[in-house]
Amino acid sequence: MFRKLCVAAGMAAFTLLCTQVKAQQPDLKILRKQMVVAVEKSQTTDSLYKSLYSLKEKNGITNGFIAALLALKAKHAWNPYSKLKYIKNSEKLFRQAVAADPHNIELRFMRFSIEHSAPSFLGFNKELVADSEDIIAQLDKKNFGTADKDMAIAIIKYLIHSKRCTPAQNEVLNKHLAELT
């Protein structure tokens, strides 16, 4: 009961934040926390999607979050047709978001994590190598984009544990992890 109340309060605060600052982008720290909840809660997914989709001005990172939410809508949907529609729309929006902000490691990470988790038969895993390579290149340049230190650490750990990187890439990632912790 307490958890439901906290989730509802968080969603209400986020919705209020989005409606008060329509022309501005949402607070990424709050959005990241809500995304964690959205992974398991379809109501949170729907609420966040509506809030972000209603923003008048969307940049690459905002579109990346919307694309990730579309993928979560696919996860939560029971109808196979709806699942496929959501994942295809997610893929399309991720392409647009990355084109708008190609070196944003948080954006690339969102797409990487979705592609890593999606069943391979869907064919939504074409950018795994490109995303991991660009993330590592940006880490080498210390270009974290919208990611703060904690987010950069989480991205590095996820890449290492995904087992999608080469041993040489894992060595570089472990070096960056040591520098940040």
CNS distance restraints for C-alpha pairs under 8 A (distance, minus, plus):
assign (resid   1 and name CA) (resid   5 and name CA) 6.26 0.50 0.50
assign (resid   2 and name CA) (resid   6 and name CA) 6.19 0.50 0.50
assign (resid   3 and name CA) (resid   7 and name CA) 6.16 0.50 0.50
assign (resid   4 and name CA) (resid   8 and name CA) 6.06 0.50 0.50
assign (resid   5 and name CA) (resid   9 and name CA) 6.06 0.50 0.50
assign (resid   6 and name CA) (resid  10 and name CA) 6.05 0.50 0.50
assign (resid   7 and name CA) (resid  11 and name CA) 6.12 0.50 0.50
assign (resid   7 and name CA) (resid  37 and name CA) 7.83 0.50 0.50
assign (resid   7 and name CA) (resid  44 and name CA) 7.96 0.50 0.50
assign (resid   8 and name CA) (resid  12 and name CA) 6.09 0.50 0.50
assign (resid   9 and name CA) (resid  13 and name CA) 6.11 0.50 0.50
assign (resid  10 and name CA) (resid  14 and name CA) 6.12 0.50 0.50
assign (resid  10 and name CA) (resid  34 and name CA) 7.50 0.50 0.50
assign (resid  11 and name CA) (resid  15 and name CA) 6.03 0.50 0.50
assign (resid  11 and name CA) (resid  34 and name CA) 7.55 0.50 0.50
assign (resid  11 and name CA) (resid  44 and name CA) 7.00 0.50 0.50
assign (resid  11 and name CA) (resid  47 and name CA) 7.19 0.50 0.50
assign (resid  11 and name CA) (resid  48 and name CA) 7.65 0.50 0.50
assign (resid  12 and name CA) (resid  16 and name CA) 6.06 0.50 0.50
assign (resid  13 and name CA) (resid  17 and name CA) 6.05 0.50 0.50
assign (resid  14 and name CA) (resid  18 and name CA) 6.18 0.50 0.50
assign (resid  14 and name CA) (resid  30 and name CA) 7.26 0.50 0.50
assign (resid  14 and name CA) (resid  31 and name CA) 7.65 0.50 0.50
assign (resid  15 and name CA) (resid  19 and name CA) 6.16 0.50 0.50
assign (resid  15 and name CA) (resid  47 and name CA) 7.89 0.50 0.50
assign (resid  15 and name CA) (resid  48 and name CA) 7.74 0.50 0.50
assign (resid  15 and name CA) (resid  51 and name CA) 6.08 0.50 0.50
assign (resid  16 and name CA) (resid  20 and name CA) 6.04 0.50 0.50
assign (resid  17 and name CA) (resid  21 and name CA) 6.33 0.50 0.50
assign (resid  17 and name CA) (resid  26 and name CA) 7.01 0.50 0.50
assign (resid  18 and name CA) (resid  22 and name CA) 5.79 0.50 0.50
assign (resid  18 and name CA) (resid  25 and name CA) 7.81 0.50 0.50
assign (resid  18 and name CA) (resid  26 and name CA) 6.09 0.50 0.50
assign (resid  18 and name CA) (resid  51 and name CA) 6.37 0.50 0.50
assign (resid  18 and name CA) (resid  52 and name CA) 7.46 0.50 0.50
assign (resid  18 and name CA) (resid  55 and name CA) 7.41 0.50 0.50
assign (resid  19 and name CA) (resid  51 and name CA) 7.80 0.50 0.50
assign (resid  21 and name CA) (resid  25 and name CA) 7.41 0.50 0.50
assign (resid  21 and name CA) (resid  26 and name CA) 7.74 0.50 0.50
assign (resid  22 and name CA) (resid  55 and name CA) 5.48 0.50 0.50
assign (resid  22 and name CA) (resid  56 and name CA) 6.26 0.50 0.50
assign (resid  22 and name CA) (resid  57 and name CA) 7.74 0.50 0.50
assign (resid  23 and name CA) (resid  55 and name CA) 6.88 0.50 0.50
assign (resid  23 and name CA) (resid  56 and name CA) 6.04 0.50 0.50
assign (resid  23 and name CA) (resid  57 and name CA) 5.90 0.50 0.50
assign (resid  24 and name CA) (resid  57 and name CA) 7.37 0.50 0.50
assign (resid  25 and name CA) (resid  55 and name CA) 7.99 0.50 0.50
assign (resid  25 and name CA) (resid  57 and name CA) 7.86 0.50 0.50
assign (resid  25 and name CA) (resid  58 and name CA) 7.46 0.50 0.50
assign (resid  25 and name CA) (resid  62 and name CA) 7.36 0.50 0.50
assign (resid  26 and name CA) (resid  30 and name CA) 7.96 0.50 0.50
assign (resid  26 and name CA) (resid  31 and name CA) 7.10 0.50 0.50
assign (resid  27 and name CA) (resid  31 and name CA) 6.21 0.50 0.50
assign (resid  28 and name CA) (resid  32 and name CA) 5.92 0.50 0.50
assign (resid  29 and name CA) (resid  33 and name CA) 6.46 0.50 0.50
assign (resid  30 and name CA) (resid  34 and name CA) 6.29 0.50 0.50
assign (resid  31 and name CA) (resid  35 and name CA) 6.10 0.50 0.50
assign (resid  32 and name CA) (resid  36 and name CA) 6.52 0.50 0.50
assign (resid  33 and name CA) (resid  37 and name CA) 6.79 0.50 0.50
assign (resid  34 and name CA) (resid  38 and name CA) 6.12 0.50 0.50
assign (resid  34 and name CA) (resid  44 and name CA) 7.35 0.50 0.50
assign (resid  34 and name CA) (resid  48 and name CA) 7.79 0.50 0.50
assign (resid  35 and name CA) (resid  39 and name CA) 6.40 0.50 0.50
assign (resid  35 and name CA) (resid  45 and name CA) 7.52 0.50 0.50
assign (resid  35 and name CA) (resid  69 and name CA) 7.99 0.50 0.50
assign (resid  36 and name CA) (resid  40 and name CA) 7.72 0.50 0.50
assign (resid  37 and name CA) (resid  41 and name CA) 6.07 0.50 0.50
assign (resid  37 and name CA) (resid  44 and name CA) 6.80 0.50 0.50
assign (resid  38 and name CA) (resid  42 and name CA) 6.22 0.50 0.50
assign (resid  38 and name CA) (resid  43 and name CA) 7.50 0.50 0.50
assign (resid  38 and name CA) (resid  44 and name CA) 4.93 0.50 0.50
assign (resid  38 and name CA) (resid  45 and name CA) 4.66 0.50 0.50
assign (resid  38 and name CA) (resid  69 and name CA) 7.96 0.50 0.50
assign (resid  38 and name CA) (resid  72 and name CA) 7.42 0.50 0.50
assign (resid  39 and name CA) (resid  45 and name CA) 7.39 0.50 0.50
assign (resid  39 and name CA) (resid  72 and name CA) 6.39 0.50 0.50
assign (resid  41 and name CA) (resid  45 and name CA) 6.43 0.50 0.50
assign (resid  42 and name CA) (resid  46 and name CA) 6.14 0.50 0.50
assign (resid  42 and name CA) (resid  72 and name CA) 7.84 0.50 0.50
assign (resid  42 and name CA) (resid  73 and name CA) 7.04 0.50 0.50
assign (resid  42 and name CA) (resid  76 and name CA) 5.93 0.50 0.50
assign (resid  43 and name CA) (resid  47 and name CA) 6.13 0.50 0.50
assign (resid  44 and name CA) (resid  48 and name CA) 6.00 0.50 0.50
assign (resid  45 and name CA) (resid  49 and name CA) 6.02 0.50 0.50
assign (resid  45 and name CA) (resid  69 and name CA) 6.10 0.50 0.50
assign (resid  45 and name CA) (resid  72 and name CA) 6.78 0.50 0.50
assign (resid  45 and name CA) (resid  73 and name CA) 6.70 0.50 0.50
assign (resid  46 and name CA) (resid  50 and name CA) 6.17 0.50 0.50
assign (resid  46 and name CA) (resid  69 and name CA) 7.95 0.50 0.50
assign (resid  46 and name CA) (resid  73 and name CA) 7.42 0.50 0.50
assign (resid  47 and name CA) (resid  51 and name CA) 6.20 0.50 0.50
assign (resid  48 and name CA) (resid  52 and name CA) 6.07 0.50 0.50
assign (resid  48 and name CA) (resid  69 and name CA) 7.64 0.50 0.50
assign (resid  49 and name CA) (resid  53 and name CA) 5.78 0.50 0.50
assign (resid  49 and name CA) (resid  66 and name CA) 6.09 0.50 0.50
assign (resid  49 and name CA) (resid  69 and name CA) 6.07 0.50 0.50
assign (resid  49 and name CA) (resid  70 and name CA) 7.62 0.50 0.50
assign (resid  50 and name CA) (resid  54 and name CA) 6.03 0.50 0.50
assign (resid  51 and name CA) (resid  55 and name CA) 6.88 0.50 0.50
assign (resid  52 and name CA) (resid  62 and name CA) 7.17 0.50 0.50
assign (resid  52 and name CA) (resid  66 and name CA) 6.60 0.50 0.50
assign (resid  53 and name CA) (resid  66 and name CA) 6.88 0.50 0.50
assign (resid  58 and name CA) (resid  62 and name CA) 5.62 0.50 0.50
assign (resid  58 and name CA) (resid  63 and name CA) 6.29 0.50 0.50
assign (resid  59 and name CA) (resid  63 and name CA) 6.20 0.50 0.50
assign (resid  59 and name CA) (resid  97 and name CA) 7.49 0.50 0.50
assign (resid  59 and name CA) (resid 100 and name CA) 7.39 0.50 0.50
assign (resid  60 and name CA) (resid  64 and name CA) 6.09 0.50 0.50
assign (resid  60 and name CA) (resid  96 and name CA) 7.57 0.50 0.50
assign (resid  60 and name CA) (resid  97 and name CA) 4.29 0.50 0.50
assign (resid  60 and name CA) (resid  98 and name CA) 6.55 0.50 0.50
assign (resid  60 and name CA) (resid  99 and name CA) 7.85 0.50 0.50
assign (resid  60 and name CA) (resid 100 and name CA) 5.25 0.50 0.50
assign (resid  60 and name CA) (resid 101 and name CA) 5.40 0.50 0.50
assign (resid  60 and name CA) (resid 107 and name CA) 7.73 0.50 0.50
assign (resid  61 and name CA) (resid  65 and name CA) 6.31 0.50 0.50
assign (resid  61 and name CA) (resid  97 and name CA) 6.67 0.50 0.50
assign (resid  61 and name CA) (resid 101 and name CA) 7.48 0.50 0.50
assign (resid  61 and name CA) (resid 104 and name CA) 7.90 0.50 0.50
assign (resid  61 and name CA) (resid 106 and name CA) 7.79 0.50 0.50
assign (resid  61 and name CA) (resid 107 and name CA) 5.89 0.50 0.50
assign (resid  61 and name CA) (resid 146 and name CA) 7.99 0.50 0.50
assign (resid  62 and name CA) (resid  66 and name CA) 6.32 0.50 0.50
assign (resid  63 and name CA) (resid  67 and name CA) 6.02 0.50 0.50
assign (resid  63 and name CA) (resid  93 and name CA) 6.64 0.50 0.50
assign (resid  63 and name CA) (resid  94 and name CA) 7.16 0.50 0.50
assign (resid  63 and name CA) (resid  96 and name CA) 7.86 0.50 0.50
assign (resid  63 and name CA) (resid  97 and name CA) 5.51 0.50 0.50
assign (resid  64 and name CA) (resid  68 and name CA) 6.15 0.50 0.50
assign (resid  64 and name CA) (resid  93 and name CA) 7.15 0.50 0.50
assign (resid  64 and name CA) (resid  94 and name CA) 5.72 0.50 0.50
assign (resid  64 and name CA) (resid  97 and name CA) 5.60 0.50 0.50
assign (resid  64 and name CA) (resid  98 and name CA) 7.74 0.50 0.50
assign (resid  64 and name CA) (resid 107 and name CA) 5.74 0.50 0.50
assign (resid  64 and name CA) (resid 110 and name CA) 7.15 0.50 0.50
assign (resid  64 and name CA) (resid 111 and name CA) 7.74 0.50 0.50
assign (resid  65 and name CA) (resid  69 and name CA) 6.12 0.50 0.50
assign (resid  65 and name CA) (resid 107 and name CA) 7.91 0.50 0.50
assign (resid  65 and name CA) (resid 110 and name CA) 7.74 0.50 0.50
assign (resid  66 and name CA) (resid  70 and name CA) 6.22 0.50 0.50
assign (resid  66 and name CA) (resid  90 and name CA) 7.81 0.50 0.50
assign (resid  66 and name CA) (resid  93 and name CA) 7.85 0.50 0.50
assign (resid  67 and name CA) (resid  71 and name CA) 6.43 0.50 0.50
assign (resid  67 and name CA) (resid  89 and name CA) 7.40 0.50 0.50
assign (resid  67 and name CA) (resid  90 and name CA) 4.40 0.50 0.50
assign (resid  67 and name CA) (resid  91 and name CA) 7.10 0.50 0.50
assign (resid  67 and name CA) (resid  93 and name CA) 5.51 0.50 0.50
assign (resid  67 and name CA) (resid  94 and name CA) 5.70 0.50 0.50
assign (resid  68 and name CA) (resid  72 and name CA) 6.31 0.50 0.50
assign (resid  68 and name CA) (resid  90 and name CA) 6.60 0.50 0.50
assign (resid  68 and name CA) (resid 110 and name CA) 6.63 0.50 0.50
assign (resid  68 and name CA) (resid 111 and name CA) 7.27 0.50 0.50
assign (resid  68 and name CA) (resid 114 and name CA) 7.12 0.50 0.50
assign (resid  69 and name CA) (resid  73 and name CA) 6.09 0.50 0.50
assign (resid  69 and name CA) (resid  90 and name CA) 7.89 0.50 0.50
assign (resid  70 and name CA) (resid  74 and name CA) 6.35 0.50 0.50
assign (resid  70 and name CA) (resid  86 and name CA) 5.42 0.50 0.50
assign (resid  70 and name CA) (resid  87 and name CA) 6.56 0.50 0.50
assign (resid  70 and name CA) (resid  89 and name CA) 7.04 0.50 0.50
assign (resid  70 and name CA) (resid  90 and name CA) 5.28 0.50 0.50
assign (resid  71 and name CA) (resid  75 and name CA) 6.38 0.50 0.50
assign (resid  71 and name CA) (resid  86 and name CA) 6.12 0.50 0.50
assign (resid  71 and name CA) (resid  87 and name CA) 5.23 0.50 0.50
assign (resid  71 and name CA) (resid  90 and name CA) 5.71 0.50 0.50
assign (resid  71 and name CA) (resid 114 and name CA) 7.09 0.50 0.50
assign (resid  72 and name CA) (resid  76 and name CA) 6.21 0.50 0.50
assign (resid  73 and name CA) (resid  77 and name CA) 5.95 0.50 0.50
assign (resid  73 and name CA) (resid  83 and name CA) 7.42 0.50 0.50
assign (resid  73 and name CA) (resid  86 and name CA) 6.56 0.50 0.50
assign (resid  74 and name CA) (resid  82 and name CA) 6.78 0.50 0.50
assign (resid  74 and name CA) (resid  83 and name CA) 4.16 0.50 0.50
assign (resid  74 and name CA) (resid  84 and name CA) 7.00 0.50 0.50
assign (resid  74 and name CA) (resid  85 and name CA) 7.79 0.50 0.50
assign (resid  74 and name CA) (resid  86 and name CA) 5.20 0.50 0.50
assign (resid  74 and name CA) (resid  87 and name CA) 5.95 0.50 0.50
assign (resid  75 and name CA) (resid  83 and name CA) 6.88 0.50 0.50
assign (resid  77 and name CA) (resid  82 and name CA) 6.55 0.50 0.50
assign (resid  77 and name CA) (resid  83 and name CA) 5.84 0.50 0.50
assign (resid  78 and name CA) (resid  82 and name CA) 7.64 0.50 0.50
assign (resid  78 and name CA) (resid  83 and name CA) 7.29 0.50 0.50
assign (resid  79 and name CA) (resid  83 and name CA) 6.24 0.50 0.50
assign (resid  80 and name CA) (resid  84 and name CA) 6.22 0.50 0.50
assign (resid  81 and name CA) (resid  85 and name CA) 6.18 0.50 0.50
assign (resid  82 and name CA) (resid  86 and name CA) 6.06 0.50 0.50
assign (resid  83 and name CA) (resid  87 and name CA) 6.22 0.50 0.50
assign (resid  84 and name CA) (resid  88 and name CA) 6.09 0.50 0.50
assign (resid  85 and name CA) (resid  89 and name CA) 6.18 0.50 0.50
assign (resid  86 and name CA) (resid  90 and name CA) 6.02 0.50 0.50
assign (resid  87 and name CA) (resid  91 and name CA) 6.15 0.50 0.50
assign (resid  87 and name CA) (resid 124 and name CA) 7.97 0.50 0.50
assign (resid  88 and name CA) (resid  92 and name CA) 6.27 0.50 0.50
assign (resid  89 and name CA) (resid  93 and name CA) 6.13 0.50 0.50
assign (resid  90 and name CA) (resid  94 and name CA) 6.04 0.50 0.50
assign (resid  91 and name CA) (resid  95 and name CA) 6.33 0.50 0.50
assign (resid  91 and name CA) (resid 124 and name CA) 7.13 0.50 0.50
assign (resid  92 and name CA) (resid  96 and name CA) 6.56 0.50 0.50
assign (resid  93 and name CA) (resid  97 and name CA) 6.07 0.50 0.50
assign (resid  94 and name CA) (resid  98 and name CA) 6.01 0.50 0.50
assign (resid  94 and name CA) (resid 111 and name CA) 6.74 0.50 0.50
assign (resid  95 and name CA) (resid  99 and name CA) 6.11 0.50 0.50
assign (resid  96 and name CA) (resid 100 and name CA) 6.27 0.50 0.50
assign (resid  97 and name CA) (resid 101 and name CA) 6.28 0.50 0.50
assign (resid  97 and name CA) (resid 102 and name CA) 7.79 0.50 0.50
assign (resid  97 and name CA) (resid 107 and name CA) 7.68 0.50 0.50
assign (resid  98 and name CA) (resid 102 and name CA) 4.59 0.50 0.50
assign (resid  98 and name CA) (resid 103 and name CA) 7.67 0.50 0.50
assign (resid  98 and name CA) (resid 104 and name CA) 7.78 0.50 0.50
assign (resid  98 and name CA) (resid 107 and name CA) 6.95 0.50 0.50
assign (resid  98 and name CA) (resid 108 and name CA) 7.14 0.50 0.50
assign (resid 101 and name CA) (resid 107 and name CA) 7.98 0.50 0.50
assign (resid 102 and name CA) (resid 108 and name CA) 7.87 0.50 0.50
assign (resid 103 and name CA) (resid 108 and name CA) 7.57 0.50 0.50
assign (resid 103 and name CA) (resid 134 and name CA) 6.80 0.50 0.50
assign (resid 103 and name CA) (resid 135 and name CA) 7.57 0.50 0.50
assign (resid 103 and name CA) (resid 138 and name CA) 6.83 0.50 0.50
assign (resid 103 and name CA) (resid 145 and name CA) 7.58 0.50 0.50
assign (resid 104 and name CA) (resid 108 and name CA) 6.25 0.50 0.50
assign (resid 104 and name CA) (resid 135 and name CA) 7.88 0.50 0.50
assign (resid 104 and name CA) (resid 138 and name CA) 7.99 0.50 0.50
assign (resid 104 and name CA) (resid 144 and name CA) 7.00 0.50 0.50
assign (resid 104 and name CA) (resid 145 and name CA) 5.14 0.50 0.50
assign (resid 104 and name CA) (resid 146 and name CA) 6.86 0.50 0.50
assign (resid 105 and name CA) (resid 109 and name CA) 5.80 0.50 0.50
assign (resid 105 and name CA) (resid 134 and name CA) 7.51 0.50 0.50
assign (resid 105 and name CA) (resid 135 and name CA) 5.15 0.50 0.50
assign (resid 105 and name CA) (resid 138 and name CA) 6.88 0.50 0.50
assign (resid 105 and name CA) (resid 144 and name CA) 6.16 0.50 0.50
assign (resid 105 and name CA) (resid 145 and name CA) 6.40 0.50 0.50
assign (resid 105 and name CA) (resid 146 and name CA) 7.70 0.50 0.50
assign (resid 105 and name CA) (resid 147 and name CA) 7.07 0.50 0.50
assign (resid 106 and name CA) (resid 110 and name CA) 6.19 0.50 0.50
assign (resid 106 and name CA) (resid 144 and name CA) 7.78 0.50 0.50
assign (resid 106 and name CA) (resid 145 and name CA) 7.28 0.50 0.50
assign (resid 106 and name CA) (resid 146 and name CA) 6.52 0.50 0.50
assign (resid 106 and name CA) (resid 147 and name CA) 5.72 0.50 0.50
assign (resid 106 and name CA) (resid 151 and name CA) 7.79 0.50 0.50
assign (resid 106 and name CA) (resid 152 and name CA) 7.97 0.50 0.50
assign (resid 106 and name CA) (resid 155 and name CA) 7.76 0.50 0.50
assign (resid 107 and name CA) (resid 111 and name CA) 6.52 0.50 0.50
assign (resid 108 and name CA) (resid 112 and name CA) 6.04 0.50 0.50
assign (resid 108 and name CA) (resid 131 and name CA) 5.43 0.50 0.50
assign (resid 108 and name CA) (resid 132 and name CA) 7.74 0.50 0.50
assign (resid 108 and name CA) (resid 134 and name CA) 7.73 0.50 0.50
assign (resid 108 and name CA) (resid 135 and name CA) 6.76 0.50 0.50
assign (resid 109 and name CA) (resid 113 and name CA) 5.98 0.50 0.50
assign (resid 109 and name CA) (resid 131 and name CA) 7.07 0.50 0.50
assign (resid 109 and name CA) (resid 132 and name CA) 7.76 0.50 0.50
assign (resid 109 and name CA) (resid 135 and name CA) 7.32 0.50 0.50
assign (resid 109 and name CA) (resid 155 and name CA) 6.62 0.50 0.50
assign (resid 110 and name CA) (resid 114 and name CA) 6.26 0.50 0.50
assign (resid 111 and name CA) (resid 115 and name CA) 6.07 0.50 0.50
assign (resid 111 and name CA) (resid 127 and name CA) 7.99 0.50 0.50
assign (resid 111 and name CA) (resid 131 and name CA) 7.65 0.50 0.50
assign (resid 112 and name CA) (resid 116 and name CA) 5.91 0.50 0.50
assign (resid 112 and name CA) (resid 127 and name CA) 7.22 0.50 0.50
assign (resid 112 and name CA) (resid 128 and name CA) 5.50 0.50 0.50
assign (resid 112 and name CA) (resid 131 and name CA) 6.12 0.50 0.50
assign (resid 112 and name CA) (resid 132 and name CA) 7.17 0.50 0.50
assign (resid 113 and name CA) (resid 117 and name CA) 6.15 0.50 0.50
assign (resid 114 and name CA) (resid 118 and name CA) 5.99 0.50 0.50
assign (resid 115 and name CA) (resid 124 and name CA) 5.74 0.50 0.50
assign (resid 115 and name CA) (resid 125 and name CA) 4.70 0.50 0.50
assign (resid 115 and name CA) (resid 126 and name CA) 7.86 0.50 0.50
assign (resid 115 and name CA) (resid 127 and name CA) 7.64 0.50 0.50
assign (resid 115 and name CA) (resid 128 and name CA) 6.65 0.50 0.50
assign (resid 116 and name CA) (resid 125 and name CA) 6.80 0.50 0.50
assign (resid 116 and name CA) (resid 128 and name CA) 7.20 0.50 0.50
assign (resid 116 and name CA) (resid 162 and name CA) 7.56 0.50 0.50
assign (resid 118 and name CA) (resid 122 and name CA) 7.33 0.50 0.50
assign (resid 118 and name CA) (resid 124 and name CA) 6.77 0.50 0.50
assign (resid 118 and name CA) (resid 125 and name CA) 7.48 0.50 0.50
assign (resid 119 and name CA) (resid 123 and name CA) 7.87 0.50 0.50
assign (resid 119 and name CA) (resid 124 and name CA) 7.82 0.50 0.50
assign (resid 120 and name CA) (resid 124 and name CA) 6.74 0.50 0.50
assign (resid 120 and name CA) (resid 125 and name CA) 6.61 0.50 0.50
assign (resid 127 and name CA) (resid 131 and name CA) 5.83 0.50 0.50
assign (resid 128 and name CA) (resid 132 and name CA) 6.13 0.50 0.50
assign (resid 128 and name CA) (resid 164 and name CA) 7.98 0.50 0.50
assign (resid 129 and name CA) (resid 133 and name CA) 6.05 0.50 0.50
assign (resid 130 and name CA) (resid 134 and name CA) 6.10 0.50 0.50
assign (resid 131 and name CA) (resid 135 and name CA) 6.03 0.50 0.50
assign (resid 132 and name CA) (resid 136 and name CA) 6.20 0.50 0.50
assign (resid 132 and name CA) (resid 159 and name CA) 7.49 0.50 0.50
assign (resid 132 and name CA) (resid 165 and name CA) 7.29 0.50 0.50
assign (resid 133 and name CA) (resid 137 and name CA) 6.12 0.50 0.50
assign (resid 134 and name CA) (resid 138 and name CA) 6.08 0.50 0.50
assign (resid 135 and name CA) (resid 139 and name CA) 6.15 0.50 0.50
assign (resid 136 and name CA) (resid 140 and name CA) 6.14 0.50 0.50
assign (resid 136 and name CA) (resid 169 and name CA) 7.60 0.50 0.50
assign (resid 136 and name CA) (resid 172 and name CA) 7.75 0.50 0.50
assign (resid 136 and name CA) (resid 173 and name CA) 7.19 0.50 0.50
assign (resid 137 and name CA) (resid 141 and name CA) 6.45 0.50 0.50
assign (resid 138 and name CA) (resid 142 and name CA) 6.07 0.50 0.50
assign (resid 138 and name CA) (resid 143 and name CA) 5.03 0.50 0.50
assign (resid 138 and name CA) (resid 144 and name CA) 6.73 0.50 0.50
assign (resid 139 and name CA) (resid 143 and name CA) 5.91 0.50 0.50
assign (resid 139 and name CA) (resid 144 and name CA) 6.59 0.50 0.50
assign (resid 139 and name CA) (resid 176 and name CA) 7.30 0.50 0.50
assign (resid 140 and name CA) (resid 176 and name CA) 7.90 0.50 0.50
assign (resid 144 and name CA) (resid 148 and name CA) 6.90 0.50 0.50
assign (resid 144 and name CA) (resid 152 and name CA) 6.92 0.50 0.50
assign (resid 147 and name CA) (resid 151 and name CA) 5.33 0.50 0.50
assign (resid 147 and name CA) (resid 152 and name CA) 5.90 0.50 0.50
assign (resid 148 and name CA) (resid 152 and name CA) 6.15 0.50 0.50
assign (resid 149 and name CA) (resid 153 and name CA) 6.24 0.50 0.50
assign (resid 149 and name CA) (resid 180 and name CA) 7.15 0.50 0.50
assign (resid 150 and name CA) (resid 154 and name CA) 6.24 0.50 0.50
assign (resid 151 and name CA) (resid 155 and name CA) 6.11 0.50 0.50
assign (resid 152 and name CA) (resid 156 and name CA) 6.22 0.50 0.50
assign (resid 153 and name CA) (resid 157 and name CA) 6.20 0.50 0.50
assign (resid 153 and name CA) (resid 177 and name CA) 6.28 0.50 0.50
assign (resid 153 and name CA) (resid 180 and name CA) 6.92 0.50 0.50
assign (resid 153 and name CA) (resid 181 and name CA) 7.84 0.50 0.50
assign (resid 154 and name CA) (resid 158 and name CA) 6.07 0.50 0.50
assign (resid 155 and name CA) (resid 159 and name CA) 6.20 0.50 0.50
assign (resid 156 and name CA) (resid 160 and name CA) 6.28 0.50 0.50
assign (resid 156 and name CA) (resid 173 and name CA) 6.06 0.50 0.50
assign (resid 156 and name CA) (resid 174 and name CA) 7.81 0.50 0.50
assign (resid 156 and name CA) (resid 176 and name CA) 7.83 0.50 0.50
assign (resid 156 and name CA) (resid 177 and name CA) 6.63 0.50 0.50
assign (resid 157 and name CA) (resid 161 and name CA) 6.13 0.50 0.50
assign (resid 157 and name CA) (resid 177 and name CA) 7.76 0.50 0.50
assign (resid 158 and name CA) (resid 162 and name CA) 5.89 0.50 0.50
assign (resid 159 and name CA) (resid 163 and name CA) 7.10 0.50 0.50
assign (resid 159 and name CA) (resid 164 and name CA) 7.07 0.50 0.50
assign (resid 159 and name CA) (resid 165 and name CA) 6.92 0.50 0.50
assign (resid 160 and name CA) (resid 164 and name CA) 7.64 0.50 0.50
assign (resid 160 and name CA) (resid 165 and name CA) 6.86 0.50 0.50
assign (resid 160 and name CA) (resid 170 and name CA) 5.95 0.50 0.50
assign (resid 160 and name CA) (resid 173 and name CA) 7.13 0.50 0.50
assign (resid 160 and name CA) (resid 174 and name CA) 7.96 0.50 0.50
assign (resid 165 and name CA) (resid 169 and name CA) 5.76 0.50 0.50
assign (resid 165 and name CA) (resid 170 and name CA) 6.18 0.50 0.50
assign (resid 166 and name CA) (resid 170 and name CA) 6.18 0.50 0.50
assign (resid 167 and name CA) (resid 171 and name CA) 6.20 0.50 0.50
assign (resid 168 and name CA) (resid 172 and name CA) 6.48 0.50 0.50
assign (resid 169 and name CA) (resid 173 and name CA) 6.10 0.50 0.50
assign (resid 170 and name CA) (resid 174 and name CA) 5.99 0.50 0.50
assign (resid 171 and name CA) (resid 175 and name CA) 6.28 0.50 0.50
assign (resid 172 and name CA) (resid 176 and name CA) 6.34 0.50 0.50
assign (resid 173 and name CA) (resid 177 and name CA) 6.08 0.50 0.50
assign (resid 174 and name CA) (resid 178 and name CA) 6.15 0.50 0.50
assign (resid 175 and name CA) (resid 179 and name CA) 6.36 0.50 0.50
assign (resid 176 and name CA) (resid 180 and name CA) 6.28 0.50 0.50
assign (resid 177 and name CA) (resid 181 and name CA) 6.15 0.50 0.50
